[in-house]
């Protein structure tokens, strides 16, 4: 399955499919065979970069897709 990233309204970024997550130094997070994880967007998680639900009642963002402007050259 190709990697799919879903921006959840009022919550996390859901990542599903075939992927790996690395830290700033390139070290791979051990995902224990998971093919679906949620990443924190609000900064409140005690398990960063993964979501632990701490955003509830704190983080508001209504997800709606849009087109980016053309890349600058």
SETI-142257 format. One record per atom (N, C-alpha, C, O, CB): atom name; x, y, z; residue number from 1; residue in three letters. Coordinates in Angstrom, 3 decimals, always signed. Glycine has a CB too. Example, Ala and Ser with C-alpha at 12.3 -4.5 7.8 and 13.67 -1.06 7.14 Angstrom:
2
("N", (+13.190, -5.690, +7.800), 1, "ALA")
("CA", (+12.300, -4.500, +7.800), 1, "ALA")
("C", (+13.200, -3.300, +7.800), 1, "ALA")
("O", (+14.236, -3.319, +8.465), 1, "ALA")
("CB", (+11.308, -4.473, +9.046), 1, "ALA")
("N", (+12.850, -2.250, +7.080), 2, "SER")
("CA", (+13.670, -1.060, +7.140), 2, "SER")
("C", (+12.900, +0.030, +7.870), 2, "SER")
("O", (+13.409, +1.138, +8.039), 2, "SER")
("CB", (+14.084, -0.598, +5.725), 2, "SER")
// end
This chain:
73
("N", (+0.847, -1.191, +0.000), 1, "UNK")
("CA", (+0.000, +0.000, +0.000), 1, "UNK")
("C", (+0.882, +1.241, +0.000), 1, "UNK")
("O", (+1.829, +1.337, +0.780), 1, "UNK")
("CB", (-0.958, +0.006, +1.224), 1, "UNK")
("N", (+0.571, +2.178, -0.867), 2, "UNK")
("CA", (+1.288, +3.443, -0.896), 2, "UNK")
("C", (+1.037, +4.202, +0.402), 2, "UNK")
("O", (+0.012, +4.004, +1.054), 2, "UNK")
("CB", (+0.862, +4.288, -2.117), 2, "UNK")
("N", (+1.964, +5.062, +0.770), 3, "UNK")
("CA", (+1.808, +5.856, +1.978), 3, "UNK")
("C", (+0.725, +6.901, +1.773), 3, "UNK")
("O", (+0.684, +7.577, +0.744), 3, "UNK")
("CB", (+3.136, +6.522, +2.370), 3, "UNK")
("N", (-0.153, +7.028, +2.763), 4, "UNK")
("CA", (-1.226, +8.024, +2.732), 4, "UNK")
("C", (-1.139, +8.836, +4.007), 4, "UNK")
("O", (-1.061, +8.276, +5.101), 4, "UNK")
("CB", (-2.636, +7.354, +2.584), 4, "UNK")
("N", (-1.151, +10.161, +3.871), 5, "UNK")
("CA", (-1.109, +11.079, +5.001), 5, "UNK")
("C", (-2.434, +11.825, +5.046), 5, "UNK")
("O", (-2.803, +12.498, +4.084), 5, "UNK")
("CB", (+0.098, +12.071, +4.892), 5, "UNK")
("N", (-3.153, +11.708, +6.165), 6, "UNK")
("CA", (-4.445, +12.361, +6.316), 6, "UNK")
("C", (-4.337, +13.436, +7.382), 6, "UNK")
("O", (-3.915, +13.158, +8.504), 6, "UNK")
("CB", (-5.548, +11.338, +6.676), 6, "UNK")
("N", (-4.720, +14.675, +7.039), 7, "UNK")
("CA", (-4.751, +15.774, +7.992), 7, "UNK")
("C", (-6.132, +15.744, +8.655), 7, "UNK")
("O", (-7.133, +16.099, +8.034), 7, "UNK")
("CB", (-4.465, +17.169, +7.289), 7, "UNK")
("N", (-6.176, +15.324, +9.905), 8, "UNK")
("CA", (-7.446, +15.233, +10.624), 8, "UNK")
("C", (-7.852, +16.592, +11.162), 8, "UNK")
("O", (-7.023, +17.322, +11.705), 8, "UNK")
("CB", (-7.348, +14.218, +11.770), 8, "UNK")
("N", (-9.117, +16.933, +11.015), 9, "UNK")
("CA", (-9.624, +18.166, +11.620), 9, "UNK")
("C", (-9.467, +18.076, +13.129), 9, "UNK")
("O", (-9.747, +17.039, +13.731), 9, "UNK")
("CB", (-11.114, +18.413, +11.235), 9, "UNK")
("N", (-9.017, +19.165, +13.733), 10, "UNK")
("CA", (-8.864, +19.268, +15.193), 10, "UNK")
("C", (-8.022, +18.139, +15.791), 10, "UNK")
("O", (-8.272, +17.698, +16.913), 10, "UNK")
("CB", (-10.230, +19.274, +15.849), 10, "UNK")
("N", (-7.028, +17.677, +15.037), 11, "UNK")
("CA", (-6.233, +16.584, +15.585), 11, "UNK")
("C", (-4.955, +16.301, +14.838), 11, "UNK")
("O", (-4.301, +17.198, +14.307), 11, "UNK")
("CB", (-7.038, +15.363, +15.618), 11, "UNK")
("N", (-4.624, +15.043, +14.813), 12, "UNK")
("CA", (-3.323, +14.562, +14.370), 12, "UNK")
("C", (-3.194, +14.449, +12.852), 12, "UNK")
("O", (-4.134, +14.697, +12.096), 12, "UNK")
("CB", (-3.050, +13.232, +14.988), 12, "UNK")
("N", (-1.987, +14.063, +12.447), 13, "UNK")
("CA", (-1.723, +13.639, +11.082), 13, "UNK")
("C", (-1.689, +12.122, +11.102), 13, "UNK")
("O", (-0.852, +11.526, +11.780), 13, "UNK")
("CB", (-0.380, +14.249, +10.520), 13, "UNK")
("N", (-2.594, +11.495, +10.362), 14, "UNK")
("CA", (-2.640, +10.034, +10.311), 14, "UNK")
("C", (-1.784, +9.575, +9.144), 14, "UNK")
("O", (-1.985, +10.013, +8.011), 14, "UNK")
("CB", (-4.110, +9.510, +10.172), 14, "UNK")
("N", (-0.826, +8.691, +9.419), 15, "UNK")
("CA", (+0.060, +8.145, +8.401), 15, "UNK")
("C", (-0.237, +6.653, +8.301), 15, "UNK")
("O", (-0.214, +5.941, +9.305), 15, "UNK")
("CB", (+1.577, +8.414, +8.741), 15, "UNK")
("N", (-0.518, +6.181, +7.080), 16, "UNK")
("CA", (-0.795, +4.760, +6.913), 16, "UNK")
("C", (-0.165, +4.250, +5.625), 16, "UNK")
("O", (+0.018, +4.995, +4.662), 16, "UNK")
("CB", (-2.309, +4.498, +6.912), 16, "UNK")
("N", (+0.159, +2.969, +5.631), 17, "UNK")
("CA", (+0.770, +2.354, +4.462), 17, "UNK")
("C", (+2.161, +1.839, +4.777), 17, "UNK")
("O", (+2.431, +1.368, +5.882), 17, "UNK")
("CB", (+0.828, +3.343, +3.312), 17, "UNK")
("N", (+3.042, +1.935, +3.787), 18, "UNK")
("CA", (+4.425, +1.478, +3.915), 18, "UNK")
("C", (+5.310, +2.705, +4.114), 18, "UNK")
("O", (+5.506, +3.480, +3.178), 18, "UNK")
("CB", (+4.877, +0.650, +2.656), 18, "UNK")
("N", (+5.843, +2.892, +5.310), 19, "UNK")
("CA", (+6.624, +4.093, +5.618), 19, "UNK")
("C", (+7.594, +3.803, +6.755), 19, "UNK")
("O", (+7.482, +2.789, +7.443), 19, "UNK")
("CB", (+5.697, +5.277, +5.988), 19, "UNK")
("N", (+8.540, +4.707, +6.937), 20, "UNK")
("CA", (+9.369, +4.725, +8.136), 20, "UNK")
("C", (+9.429, +6.155, +8.613), 20, "UNK")
("O", (+9.264, +7.088, +7.827), 20, "UNK")
("CB", (+10.802, +4.151, +7.868), 20, "UNK")
("N", (+9.663, +6.330, +9.890), 21, "UNK")
("CA", (+9.778, +7.655, +10.495), 21, "UNK")
("C", (+11.159, +7.737, +11.115), 21, "UNK")
("O", (+11.566, +6.840, +11.853), 21, "UNK")
("CB", (+8.648, +7.917, +11.565), 21, "UNK")
("N", (+11.890, +8.817, +10.816), 22, "UNK")
("CA", (+13.238, +9.006, +11.341), 22, "UNK")
("C", (+13.319, +10.310, +12.110), 22, "UNK")
("O", (+12.552, +11.237, +11.850), 22, "UNK")
("CB", (+14.273, +8.988, +10.209), 22, "UNK")
("N", (+14.251, +10.388, +13.060), 23, "UNK")
("CA", (+14.474, +11.625, +13.801), 23, "UNK")
("C", (+15.423, +12.530, +13.008), 23, "UNK")
("O", (+15.821, +12.193, +11.893), 23, "UNK")
("CB", (+15.050, +11.326, +15.216), 23, "UNK")
("N", (+15.777, +13.661, +13.581), 24, "UNK")
("CA", (+16.611, +14.658, +12.893), 24, "UNK")
("C", (+17.996, +14.119, +12.531), 24, "UNK")
("O", (+18.637, +14.627, +11.612), 24, "UNK")
("CB", (+16.763, +15.895, +13.765), 24, "UNK")
("N", (+18.456, +13.098, +13.246), 25, "UNK")
("CA", (+19.762, +12.514, +12.964), 25, "UNK")
("C", (+19.667, +11.316, +12.019), 25, "UNK")
("O", (+20.685, +10.705, +11.693), 25, "UNK")
("CB", (+20.430, +12.096, +14.258), 25, "UNK")
("N", (+18.467, +10.979, +11.581), 26, "UNK")
("CA", (+18.277, +9.859, +10.667), 26, "UNK")
("C", (+18.048, +8.518, +11.349), 26, "UNK")
("O", (+17.990, +7.485, +10.682), 26, "UNK")
("CB", (+19.453, +9.751, +9.780), 26, "UNK")
("N", (+17.916, +8.524, +12.679), 27, "UNK")
("CA", (+17.639, +7.284, +13.417), 27, "UNK")
("C", (+16.180, +6.897, +13.229), 27, "UNK")
("O", (+15.288, +7.740, +13.326), 27, "UNK")
("CB", (+17.969, +7.445, +14.929), 27, "UNK")
("N", (+15.940, +5.620, +12.962), 28, "UNK")
("CA", (+14.596, +5.134, +12.679), 28, "UNK")
("C", (+13.839, +4.827, +13.978), 28, "UNK")
("O", (+14.373, +4.169, +14.871), 28, "UNK")
("CB", (+14.660, +3.882, +11.791), 28, "UNK")
("N", (+12.592, +5.307, +14.077), 29, "UNK")
("CA", (+11.721, +4.958, +15.194), 29, "UNK")
("C", (+11.267, +3.511, +15.016), 29, "UNK")
("O", (+10.916, +3.107, +13.907), 29, "UNK")
("CB", (+10.494, +5.928, +15.284), 29, "UNK")
("N", (+11.271, +2.744, +16.074), 30, "UNK")
("CA", (+10.763, +1.376, +16.042), 30, "UNK")
("C", (+9.242, +1.394, +16.135), 30, "UNK")
("O", (+8.686, +1.698, +17.190), 30, "UNK")
("CB", (+11.372, +0.533, +17.191), 30, "UNK")
("N", (+8.577, +1.073, +15.048), 31, "UNK")
("CA", (+7.120, +1.165, +14.999), 31, "UNK")
("C", (+6.430, -0.157, +15.314), 31, "UNK")
("O", (+5.202, -0.235, +15.276), 31, "UNK")
("CB", (+6.686, +1.645, +13.642), 31, "UNK")
("N", (+7.192, -1.184, +15.621), 32, "UNK")
("CA", (+6.612, -2.455, +16.029), 32, "UNK")
("C", (+5.682, -3.075, +14.997), 32, "UNK")
("O", (+4.690, -3.712, +15.352), 32, "UNK")
("CB", (+5.873, -2.272, +17.298), 32, "UNK")
("N", (+6.000, -2.890, +13.724), 33, "UNK")
("CA", (+5.198, -3.493, +12.669), 33, "UNK")
("C", (+3.936, -2.729, +12.302), 33, "UNK")
("O", (+3.154, -3.188, +11.470), 33, "UNK")
("CB", (+4.827, -4.854, +13.068), 33, "UNK")
("N", (+3.730, -1.577, +12.910), 34, "UNK")
("CA", (+2.519, -0.804, +12.610), 34, "UNK")
("C", (+2.534, -0.274, +11.183), 34, "UNK")
("O", (+3.583, +0.101, +10.659), 34, "UNK")
("CB", (+2.375, +0.358, +13.592), 34, "UNK")
("N", (+1.368, -0.246, +10.564), 35, "UNK")
("CA", (+1.192, +0.357, +9.240), 35, "UNK")
("C", (+0.285, +1.569, +9.333), 35, "UNK")
("O", (-0.120, +2.120, +8.309), 35, "UNK")
("CB", (+0.614, -0.665, +8.242), 35, "UNK")
("N", (-0.041, +1.994, +10.554), 36, "UNK")
("CA", (-0.840, +3.190, +10.799), 36, "UNK")
("C", (-0.380, +3.800, +12.121), 36, "UNK")
("O", (-0.355, +3.120, +13.147), 36, "UNK")
("CB", (-2.377, +2.858, +10.828), 36, "UNK")
("N", (-0.016, +5.082, +12.096), 37, "UNK")
("CA", (+0.303, +5.844, +13.306), 37, "UNK")
("C", (-0.284, +7.233, +13.151), 37, "UNK")
("O", (-0.594, +7.664, +12.040), 37, "UNK")
("CB", (+1.850, +5.911, +13.558), 37, "UNK")
("N", (-0.434, +7.932, +14.265), 38, "UNK")
("CA", (-0.882, +9.320, +14.245), 38, "UNK")
("C", (+0.222, +10.183, +14.832), 38, "UNK")
("O", (+0.780, +9.877, +15.886), 38, "UNK")
("CB", (-2.220, +9.502, +15.034), 38, "UNK")
("N", (+0.525, +11.269, +14.130), 39, "UNK")
("CA", (+1.577, +12.191, +14.557), 39, "UNK")
("C", (+0.962, +13.450, +15.157), 39, "UNK")
("O", (-0.046, +13.954, +14.663), 39, "UNK")
("CB", (+2.498, +12.555, +13.373), 39, "UNK")
("N", (+1.572, +13.947, +16.214), 40, "UNK")
("CA", (+1.101, +15.128, +16.927), 40, "UNK")
("C", (+1.273, +16.385, +16.073), 40, "UNK")
("O", (+2.317, +16.581, +15.451), 40, "UNK")
("CB", (+1.851, +15.283, +18.256), 40, "UNK")
("N", (+0.242, +17.234, +16.046), 41, "UNK")
("CA", (+0.345, +18.557, +15.418), 41, "UNK")
("C", (+0.234, +19.683, +16.442), 41, "UNK")
("O", (+0.638, +20.809, +16.154), 41, "UNK")
("CB", (-0.738, +18.721, +14.355), 41, "UNK")
("N", (-0.298, +19.409, +17.617), 42, "UNK")
("CA", (-0.589, +20.478, +18.574), 42, "UNK")
("C", (+0.572, +20.781, +19.510), 42, "UNK")
("O", (+0.615, +21.857, +20.107), 42, "UNK")
("CB", (-1.797, +20.115, +19.386), 42, "UNK")
("N", (+1.516, +19.847, +19.650), 43, "UNK")
("CA", (+2.650, +20.055, +20.543), 43, "UNK")
("C", (+2.392, +19.661, +21.982), 43, "UNK")
("O", (+3.282, +19.812, +22.820), 43, "UNK")
("CB", (+3.054, +21.470, +20.501), 43, "UNK")
("N", (+1.204, +19.160, +22.303), 44, "UNK")
("CA", (+0.853, +18.819, +23.688), 44, "UNK")
("C", (+1.131, +17.365, +24.062), 44, "UNK")
("O", (+1.117, +17.026, +25.245), 44, "UNK")
("CB", (-0.597, +19.110, +23.920), 44, "UNK")
("N", (+1.382, +16.503, +23.084), 45, "UNK")
("CA", (+1.569, +15.079, +23.353), 45, "UNK")
("C", (+2.765, +14.832, +24.259), 45, "UNK")
("O", (+3.800, +15.487, +24.139), 45, "UNK")
("CB", (+1.741, +14.314, +22.050), 45, "UNK")
("N", (+2.606, +13.885, +25.157), 46, "UNK")
("CA", (+3.718, +13.472, +26.012), 46, "UNK")
("C", (+4.495, +12.343, +25.340), 46, "UNK")
("O", (+5.451, +11.821, +25.913), 46, "UNK")
("CB", (+3.206, +13.026, +27.405), 46, "UNK")
("N", (+4.092, +11.968, +24.135), 47, "UNK")
("CA", (+4.702, +10.864, +23.393), 47, "UNK")
("C", (+5.146, +11.341, +22.003), 47, "UNK")
("O", (+5.100, +10.576, +21.040), 47, "UNK")
("CB", (+3.709, +9.678, +23.267), 47, "UNK")
("N", (+5.580, +12.620, +21.901), 48, "UNK")
("CA", (+5.985, +13.176, +20.616), 48, "UNK")
("C", (+7.056, +12.329, +19.953), 48, "UNK")
("O", (+7.940, +11.828, +20.649), 48, "UNK")
("CB", (+6.485, +14.594, +20.791), 48, "UNK")
("N", (+7.019, +12.149, +18.660), 49, "UNK")
("CA", (+6.200, +12.848, +17.686), 49, "UNK")
("C", (+4.823, +12.226, +17.503), 49, "UNK")
("O", (+4.076, +12.645, +16.619), 49, "UNK")
("CB", (+6.906, +12.886, +16.374), 49, "UNK")
("N", (+4.466, +11.225, +18.329), 50, "UNK")
("CA", (+3.204, +10.526, +18.158), 50, "UNK")
("C", (+2.100, +11.188, +18.970), 50, "UNK")
("O", (+2.349, +11.754, +20.035), 50, "UNK")
("CB", (+3.350, +9.062, +18.559), 50, "UNK")
("N", (+0.896, +11.111, +18.462), 51, "UNK")
("CA", (-0.268, +11.706, +19.114), 51, "UNK")
("C", (-0.716, +10.826, +20.275), 51, "UNK")
("O", (-0.747, +9.601, +20.158), 51, "UNK")
("CB", (-1.423, +11.903, +18.104), 51, "UNK")
("N", (-1.066, +11.459, +21.402), 52, "UNK")
("CA", (-1.626, +10.713, +22.536), 52, "UNK")
("C", (-3.015, +11.224, +22.916), 52, "UNK")
("O", (-3.551, +10.856, +23.961), 52, "UNK")
("CB", (-0.689, +10.807, +23.744), 52, "UNK")
("N", (-3.599, +12.079, +22.059), 53, "UNK")
("CA", (-4.941, +12.597, +22.302), 53, "UNK")
("C", (-4.988, +13.857, +23.133), 53, "UNK")
("O", (-6.077, +14.345, +23.435), 53, "UNK")
("CB", (-5.751, +11.566, +22.963), 53, "UNK")
("N", (-3.842, +14.407, +23.515), 54, "UNK")
("CA", (-3.801, +15.604, +24.357), 54, "UNK")
("C", (-4.404, +16.838, +23.696), 54, "UNK")
("O", (-4.706, +17.817, +24.379), 54, "UNK")
("CB", (-2.386, +15.897, +24.741), 54, "UNK")
("N", (-4.581, +16.804, +22.382), 55, "UNK")
("CA", (-5.113, +17.948, +21.642), 55, "UNK")
("C", (-6.593, +18.193, +21.919), 55, "UNK")
("O", (-7.087, +19.289, +21.655), 55, "UNK")
("CB", (-4.906, +17.740, +20.162), 55, "UNK")
("N", (-7.298, +17.222, +22.434), 56, "UNK")
("CA", (-8.746, +17.341, +22.619), 56, "UNK")
("C", (-9.084, +18.565, +23.461), 56, "UNK")
("O", (-8.622, +18.701, +24.594), 56, "UNK")
("CB", (-9.312, +16.072, +23.277), 56, "UNK")
("N", (-9.892, +19.448, +22.896), 57, "UNK")
("CA", (-10.303, +20.667, +23.584), 57, "UNK")
("C", (-9.263, +21.766, +23.561), 57, "UNK")
("O", (-9.482, +22.831, +24.138), 57, "UNK")
("CB", (-10.641, +20.354, +24.988), 57, "UNK")
("N", (-8.132, +21.533, +22.905), 58, "UNK")
("CA", (-7.038, +22.508, +22.895), 58, "UNK")
("C", (-6.710, +22.984, +21.481), 58, "UNK")
("O", (-6.429, +24.163, +21.268), 58, "UNK")
("CB", (-5.793, +21.907, +23.537), 58, "UNK")
("N", (-6.746, +22.083, +20.538), 59, "UNK")
("CA", (-6.247, +22.361, +19.185), 59, "UNK")
("C", (-7.408, +22.409, +18.212), 59, "UNK")
("O", (-8.187, +21.460, +18.121), 59, "UNK")
("CB", (-5.217, +21.295, +18.741), 59, "UNK")
("N", (-7.528, +23.517, +17.478), 60, "UNK")
("CA", (-8.595, +23.647, +16.492), 60, "UNK")
("C", (-8.024, +23.949, +15.122), 60, "UNK")
("O", (-7.286, +24.916, +14.936), 60, "UNK")
("CB", (-9.578, +24.738, +16.904), 60, "UNK")
("N", (-8.378, +23.104, +14.165), 61, "UNK")
("CA", (-8.008, +23.326, +12.769), 61, "UNK")
("C", (-8.934, +22.485, +11.910), 61, "UNK")
("O", (-8.921, +21.257, +12.002), 61, "UNK")
("CB", (-6.503, +22.969, +12.502), 61, "UNK")
("N", (-9.730, +23.127, +11.083), 62, "UNK")
("CA", (-10.615, +22.397, +10.181), 62, "UNK")
("C", (-9.853, +22.081, +8.913), 62, "UNK")
("O", (-9.445, +22.978, +8.175), 62, "UNK")
("CB", (-11.903, +23.209, +9.867), 62, "UNK")
("N", (-9.670, +20.812, +8.672), 63, "UNK")
("CA", (-8.913, +20.332, +7.527), 63, "UNK")
("C", (-9.723, +20.495, +6.243), 63, "UNK")
("O", (-10.856, +20.022, +6.150), 63, "UNK")
("CB", (-8.514, +18.866, +7.726), 63, "UNK")
("N", (-9.141, +21.157, +5.270), 64, "UNK")
("CA", (-9.762, +21.303, +3.945), 64, "UNK")
("C", (-8.639, +21.398, +2.920), 64, "UNK")
("O", (-7.774, +22.269, +3.020), 64, "UNK")
("CB", (-10.709, +22.572, +3.876), 64, "UNK")
("N", (-8.652, +20.507, +1.938), 65, "UNK")
("CA", (-7.592, +20.475, +0.920), 65, "UNK")
("C", (-7.640, +21.717, +0.034), 65, "UNK")
("O", (-8.706, +22.283, -0.210), 65, "UNK")
("CB", (-7.717, +19.209, +0.055), 65, "UNK")
("N", (-6.465, +22.128, -0.442), 66, "UNK")
("CA", (-6.356, +23.245, -1.374), 66, "UNK")
("C", (-5.111, +23.041, -2.212), 66, "UNK")
("O", (-4.249, +22.232, -1.868), 66, "UNK")
("CB", (-6.312, +24.612, -0.626), 66, "UNK")
("N", (-5.014, +23.770, -3.306), 67, "UNK")
("CA", (-3.845, +23.690, -4.180), 67, "UNK")
("C", (-2.805, +24.713, -3.768), 67, "UNK")
("O", (-3.132, +25.876, -3.535), 67, "UNK")
("CB", (-4.245, +23.902, -5.646), 67, "UNK")
("N", (-1.561, +24.287, -3.676), 68, "UNK")
("CA", (-0.459, +25.217, -3.415), 68, "UNK")
("C", (-0.185, +26.019, -4.670), 68, "UNK")
("O", (-0.455, +25.553, -5.777), 68, "UNK")
("CB", (+0.822, +24.464, -2.954), 68, "UNK")
("N", (+0.357, +27.236, -4.508), 69, "UNK")
("CA", (+0.744, +27.993, -5.689), 69, "UNK")
("C", (+1.937, +27.323, -6.363), 69, "UNK")
("O", (+2.609, +26.499, -5.743), 69, "UNK")
("CB", (+1.077, +29.454, -5.317), 69, "UNK")
("N", (+2.211, +27.664, -7.624), 70, "UNK")
("CA", (+3.359, +27.065, -8.307), 70, "UNK")
("C", (+4.670, +27.299, -7.549), 70, "UNK")
("O", (+4.839, +28.321, -6.885), 70, "UNK")
("CB", (+3.474, +27.627, -9.718), 70, "UNK")
("N", (+5.596, +26.339, -7.657), 71, "UNK")
("CA", (+6.906, +26.478, -7.022), 71, "UNK")
("C", (+7.645, +27.668, -7.608), 71, "UNK")
("O", (+7.568, +27.940, -8.806), 71, "UNK")
("CB", (+7.738, +25.193, -7.193), 71, "UNK")
("N", (+8.354, +28.361, -6.753), 72, "UNK")
("CA", (+9.205, +29.476, -7.219), 72, "UNK")
("C", (+10.439, +28.895, -7.876), 72, "UNK")
("O", (+10.973, +27.879, -7.432), 72, "UNK")
("CB", (+9.607, +30.433, -6.039), 72, "UNK")
("N", (+10.890, +29.549, -8.940), 73, "UNK")
("CA", (+12.095, +29.096, -9.630), 73, "UNK")
("C", (+13.207, +30.098, -9.525), 73, "UNK")
("O", (+14.295, +29.869, -10.054), 73, "UNK")
("CB", (+11.802, +28.817, -11.076), 73, "UNK")
// end
